[in-house]
Amino acid sequence: MRKMSFQNKCLPIWAAFVLLLMTTGCKRRENLSPDNYRLDHPQKNLLGKALDEISGICFAQKNTLLAVSDSKEKIFEIHLASRKLKDHTNPIVESNADLEDVVQVDSSIYLLESKGVIKEIKDGAKDSAGMKTYVLPLPGKNDFETLYYDSTAGGLIMLCKTCAHEKGTGVRTAYRFDLTTKTFDSTAFFTIDKSEVRRLLKNADAKFDPSAAAVHPLNKRLYILSSAGNLLVVADTRGKVIDAYDLNPDVFPQAEGIAFAPNGDMYISNEKKNGAPTLLFFPYNQSGKKKDNP
């Protein structure tokens, strides 16, 4: 292959400066990971066929994650030490429920259905006896994949993946479910400006459709995945975007679950796309330094 040659000609100073800015800027944007993590160095674990369509995870107790799949009707346990998978419940929802996320708060487990329905069961229950159902009264066609617990808000937060009222507004909307009154607020809890995500990414076409989220137990920031667009967005707990990161689709083919251990260790799950479903483990680096890819 022929090598390029400058033939002893120099670029104009202004052109060289622009080229330098473009190349260093692109490298910086692609290579950053959030503080304390290395997104390019996960520990990868293959999950069983039962979780081909794993759609949500949460940290339940020491060395255990709870997981749901949008093609299954029950809750699973993933034991982190042994990597073994077992049923946490029998089938507890209808076959068309389309489970998208799971959250445990104290002795209750909350399940999110894609239409904006939360179902509550007591931990230890094996079937739907005693299950309670809460419906977000939101008109139009709406799609939810994200439910997380925010202790500062005293409730569960649902994030629109796409909601009817958002069309043309340039935002994604969050709704709060009060765990004391077991009711939804009458107004939105916050909105996230999609243009701010695009500005940080320097990508006017970036797609931000939240697929999972969790509040970090140490820095109290909100980490939001968008499987569509392959993004990780970090915000405060009232939706102000702090940073945004491109995710390598070879590592994150369909990221639809995120959870944190109490020490800050991060877990991200991927649905089966190009192979088996995966659980990625990112240990928390206590040095506090941002780790760039080499």
C-alpha positions as CSV (number, residue, x, y, z in Angstrom):
1,M,0.0,0.0,0.0
2,R,1.4,3.4,-1.0
3,K,2.3,5.7,1.9
4,M,1.2,9.3,2.0
5,S,3.9,11.9,1.7
6,F,3.8,15.6,2.4
7,Q,6.7,16.1,-0.1
8,N,8.3,18.7,2.2
9,K,5.2,20.9,2.2
10,C,3.8,22.2,5.5
11,L,0.2,22.7,6.3
12,P,-0.8,26.3,6.9
13,I,-0.6,27.0,10.6
14,W,-4.4,27.6,10.9
15,A,-5.2,24.3,9.1
16,A,-2.8,22.4,11.4
17,F,-4.4,23.9,14.4
18,V,-7.9,23.0,13.3
19,L,-6.8,19.4,12.5
20,L,-5.3,19.1,16.0
21,L,-8.5,20.3,17.6
22,M,-10.5,17.9,15.6
23,T,-8.4,14.8,16.3
24,T,-7.8,15.5,20.0
25,G,-11.4,16.4,20.5
26,C,-12.7,13.2,18.9
27,K,-10.3,11.1,20.9
28,R,-11.3,12.7,24.2
29,R,-15.0,12.3,23.5
30,E,-14.7,8.6,22.5
31,N,-12.3,7.6,25.3
32,L,-13.8,9.0,28.4
33,S,-15.4,6.9,31.1
34,P,-17.2,8.2,34.2
35,D,-15.1,8.9,37.2
36,N,-14.0,5.8,39.0
37,Y,-14.8,3.4,36.1
38,R,-13.3,1.9,33.0
39,L,-16.1,1.3,30.5
40,D,-13.6,-0.4,28.1
41,H,-12.5,-3.0,30.7
42,P,-15.6,-4.9,32.1
43,Q,-15.6,-8.4,33.5
44,K,-18.0,-10.1,31.1
45,N,-20.3,-13.0,32.2
46,L,-22.6,-14.9,30.0
47,L,-26.2,-15.3,31.2
48,G,-28.5,-18.2,30.7
49,K,-31.0,-18.5,27.8
50,A,-33.9,-17.7,30.2
51,L,-32.5,-14.1,30.2
52,D,-32.1,-13.7,26.5
53,E,-34.3,-10.7,26.8
54,I,-33.1,-9.4,30.1
55,S,-34.7,-6.0,30.6
56,G,-33.9,-4.9,34.1
57,I,-31.8,-5.6,37.2
58,C,-31.4,-4.4,40.7
59,F,-29.1,-5.1,43.6
60,A,-31.1,-7.0,46.2
61,Q,-28.6,-8.1,48.9
62,K,-25.0,-9.1,49.3
63,N,-23.9,-10.9,46.1
64,T,-27.3,-11.1,44.6
65,L,-29.1,-9.3,41.7
66,L,-32.8,-9.6,40.9
67,A,-33.5,-9.6,37.1
68,V,-36.5,-9.6,34.8
69,S,-37.0,-10.4,31.2
70,D,-39.6,-8.9,28.9
71,S,-40.4,-12.3,27.6
72,K,-40.8,-14.0,31.0
73,E,-43.4,-13.7,33.7
74,K,-41.3,-14.1,36.8
75,I,-38.3,-12.7,38.7
76,F,-34.9,-14.3,38.6
77,E,-31.9,-14.2,41.0
78,I,-28.3,-13.9,39.8
79,H,-25.8,-15.0,42.4
80,L,-22.7,-12.9,41.7
81,A,-20.2,-15.2,43.4
82,S,-21.3,-18.4,41.7
83,R,-22.8,-16.7,38.6
84,K,-25.7,-19.1,39.0
85,L,-29.2,-18.2,37.9
86,K,-32.4,-19.4,39.7
87,D,-36.1,-18.4,39.9
88,H,-36.9,-15.9,42.6
89,T,-40.6,-16.4,42.0
90,N,-43.0,-18.5,40.0
91,P,-44.8,-16.8,37.1
92,I,-46.5,-13.8,38.7
93,V,-47.7,-11.6,35.8
94,E,-49.6,-12.2,32.5
95,S,-47.7,-13.5,29.5
96,N,-48.2,-10.1,27.7
97,A,-47.1,-8.0,30.7
98,D,-43.8,-6.9,29.1
99,L,-41.8,-6.5,32.2
100,E,-39.1,-3.8,31.8
101,D,-37.5,-3.2,35.2
102,V,-37.3,-4.3,38.8
103,V,-36.6,-2.5,42.0
104,Q,-36.4,-3.7,45.6
105,V,-37.1,-1.3,48.4
106,D,-37.1,-2.8,51.9
107,S,-39.4,-5.8,51.9
108,S,-41.2,-4.9,48.6
109,I,-40.3,-5.6,45.0
110,Y,-41.7,-3.4,42.3
111,L,-42.0,-4.4,38.7
112,L,-42.4,-2.0,35.8
113,E,-44.6,-2.9,32.8
114,S,-43.9,-1.0,29.6
115,K,-47.2,0.8,29.5
116,G,-46.5,2.6,32.7
117,V,-47.9,0.1,35.2
118,I,-46.1,-0.7,38.5
119,K,-46.8,-3.9,40.3
120,E,-45.8,-4.5,44.0
121,I,-45.2,-7.9,45.7
122,K,-43.7,-8.7,49.0
123,D,-40.2,-10.2,48.9
124,G,-40.6,-13.9,49.5
125,A,-43.9,-14.2,47.7
126,K,-43.9,-16.9,45.0
127,D,-47.1,-16.0,43.2
128,S,-49.4,-13.1,42.5
129,A,-51.5,-13.4,45.6
130,G,-51.5,-10.1,47.4
131,M,-50.0,-8.2,44.4
132,K,-50.9,-4.6,44.1
133,T,-51.1,-2.6,40.8
134,Y,-50.6,1.1,40.3
135,V,-51.3,2.7,36.9
136,L,-49.8,6.1,35.8
137,P,-52.8,8.1,34.4
138,L,-51.0,9.3,31.3
139,P,-53.0,9.6,28.0
140,G,-51.7,8.5,24.7
141,K,-49.3,5.8,23.6
142,N,-46.4,5.7,26.1
143,D,-43.4,3.4,26.5
144,F,-41.4,3.0,29.7
145,E,-38.3,0.8,30.3
146,T,-36.9,2.6,33.4
147,L,-37.8,2.4,37.1
148,Y,-35.4,3.3,39.9
149,Y,-35.5,4.2,43.6
150,D,-34.5,7.7,44.8
151,S,-34.2,8.0,48.5
152,T,-34.0,11.8,48.3
153,A,-37.4,11.8,46.6
154,G,-39.0,9.3,48.8
155,G,-40.2,7.3,45.9
156,L,-39.8,5.4,42.7
157,I,-39.0,7.3,39.5
158,M,-40.3,6.2,36.0
159,L,-38.6,7.6,32.9
160,C,-40.3,7.8,29.6
161,K,-38.5,6.0,26.8
162,T,-40.9,7.7,24.5
163,C,-44.2,9.2,25.6
164,A,-47.0,10.7,23.5
165,H,-46.9,14.2,25.1
166,E,-43.1,14.5,24.4
167,K,-43.5,14.7,20.7
168,G,-41.8,17.9,19.4
169,T,-40.7,19.0,22.9
170,G,-37.1,17.7,22.9
171,V,-37.3,16.3,26.4
172,R,-37.6,13.0,28.2
173,T,-40.0,13.1,31.2
174,A,-39.8,11.6,34.7
175,Y,-42.7,10.7,37.0
176,R,-42.6,10.1,40.7
177,F,-44.4,7.3,42.6
178,D,-44.7,8.2,46.3
179,L,-43.9,5.2,48.4
180,T,-45.7,6.6,51.4
181,T,-49.1,7.3,49.8
182,K,-48.6,4.8,47.0
183,T,-49.8,7.3,44.4
184,F,-48.3,9.1,41.4
185,D,-47.7,12.8,41.6
186,S,-50.1,14.8,39.5
187,T,-47.3,16.5,37.6
188,A,-44.0,15.5,36.1
189,F,-41.1,15.2,38.6
190,F,-38.5,16.5,36.1
191,T,-37.5,16.6,32.4
192,I,-34.2,15.9,30.7
193,D,-33.2,18.1,27.8
194,K,-32.1,15.9,24.9
195,S,-30.3,18.8,23.3
196,E,-28.0,19.0,26.3
197,V,-27.1,15.3,25.9
198,R,-26.3,16.0,22.2
199,R,-24.2,19.0,23.1
200,L,-22.0,17.1,25.5
201,L,-21.6,14.3,23.0
202,K,-20.9,16.7,20.1
203,N,-23.4,14.7,18.1
204,A,-26.6,16.4,16.8
205,D,-28.1,13.0,15.9
206,A,-27.6,11.2,19.2
207,K,-30.6,9.3,20.3
208,F,-31.6,9.4,23.9
209,D,-34.4,6.9,24.8
210,P,-33.8,5.8,28.4
211,S,-33.7,2.0,28.8
212,A,-32.5,1.8,32.5
213,A,-31.3,4.0,35.3
214,A,-30.0,3.8,38.9
215,V,-28.8,6.3,41.5
216,H,-25.1,5.9,42.4
217,P,-24.9,5.0,46.2
218,L,-21.8,7.1,46.8
219,N,-21.9,10.2,44.6
220,K,-25.7,10.3,44.4
221,R,-25.8,10.9,40.7
222,L,-28.2,9.4,38.3
223,Y,-26.8,7.0,35.7
224,I,-29.1,6.5,32.7
225,L,-28.6,4.0,29.9
226,S,-30.0,4.5,26.4
227,S,-29.8,1.3,24.5
228,A,-31.0,3.1,21.4
229,G,-28.0,5.4,20.6
230,N,-25.6,3.3,22.8
231,L,-25.3,6.0,25.5
232,L,-24.6,6.4,29.2
233,V,-25.8,9.7,30.6
234,V,-25.0,11.0,34.0
235,A,-27.3,13.6,35.6
236,D,-28.2,14.9,39.1
237,T,-31.4,13.4,40.6
238,R,-33.5,16.2,39.3
239,G,-32.5,15.6,35.6
240,K,-29.8,18.2,35.1
241,V,-27.3,16.5,32.7
242,I,-23.7,16.4,33.9
243,D,-22.0,14.3,31.3
244,A,-22.7,11.8,28.5
245,Y,-20.7,8.9,27.1
246,D,-20.7,6.9,23.9
247,L,-20.9,3.1,24.5
248,N,-19.0,0.7,22.3
249,P,-21.8,-1.5,20.7
250,D,-19.4,-4.4,20.6
251,V,-19.3,-4.3,24.5
252,F,-22.8,-2.9,25.0
253,P,-24.9,-4.4,22.2
254,Q,-28.2,-3.8,23.9
255,A,-27.8,-2.4,27.4
256,E,-31.1,-2.5,29.2
257,G,-30.2,-2.9,32.9
258,I,-28.0,-1.1,35.4
259,A,-27.4,-1.6,39.1
260,F,-24.9,-0.6,41.8
261,A,-23.6,-2.4,44.8
262,P,-23.4,-0.4,48.0
263,N,-19.6,0.0,47.5
264,G,-20.1,1.6,44.0
265,D,-19.4,-1.5,41.9
266,M,-21.5,-1.2,38.7
267,Y,-23.4,-3.9,36.8
268,I,-24.8,-3.5,33.3
269,S,-26.9,-6.2,31.5
270,N,-27.3,-6.7,27.8
271,E,-30.0,-8.5,26.0
272,K,-29.0,-11.2,23.6
273,K,-28.2,-9.6,20.3
274,N,-25.0,-10.9,18.8
275,G,-24.6,-14.0,20.9
276,A,-25.7,-14.6,24.5
277,P,-27.1,-12.1,27.0
278,T,-24.3,-10.7,29.2
279,L,-23.8,-9.2,32.6
280,L,-20.9,-6.7,32.7
281,F,-19.1,-5.9,36.0
282,F,-17.2,-2.6,36.5
283,P,-15.4,-2.4,39.8
284,Y,-15.4,1.0,41.5
285,N,-12.0,2.6,41.6
286,Q,-11.7,4.5,44.8
287,S,-8.8,6.7,43.6
288,G,-11.5,9.0,42.2
289,K,-9.5,9.6,39.0
290,K,-11.1,9.5,35.7
291,K,-9.8,6.5,33.7
292,D,-9.4,7.1,30.0
293,N,-9.0,4.2,27.5
294,P,-5.4,3.8,26.3
